[in-house]
Amino acid sequence: MTFRTDERAVYSDVTIPGHLCGWSNLAHGGVLVTILDEIMSWAAIYLLRRITVTQSMQIDFIKPVTVRSSLAARGAIVSTSGKHDVRTEGEIRTSEGDLCASARADFKVFSPAVARRLKIADNDSLEWFAQALDIR
């Protein structure tokens, strides 16, 4: 996925390849969950400049998604509490704007230094995050 932002939310245009179908021509639900997890986590990563770990997620599947169709994903922060808790929302829509799936998720967020100390990610990944997001 490639991400862009308007500084309020994070967006990605996605086309699910044919080999990720669940049955017939429908996208596997697990693929939709992965897209939602990514878009919501990147909303927290980019907008808060922190490393994220998914704590919980609730998904609503609203409309079937076919493979090889153009989709738009959006993720945004709903609220933060304390130093390490953030709630996000995400959605997947067709290119026509029809809502296919929505989600809410809670993430734990950490500075790269804390993530390194807790061994959440390896040093190469943390250095990439720090450089890409200009955070230390």
Buried (B, 14 or more C-beta within 10 A) or exposed (E): EEBEBEEEBBBBEBEBEEEBBBEEEEBBBEBBBEBBBBBBBBBBBBBBBBBBBBBEBEBEBBEBBBBEBEBBBBBBBEEBEEEBEBBBBBBBBBEEEEEBBBBBBBBBBBBBEBBBEEEBBEEEBBEEBBEEBEBE
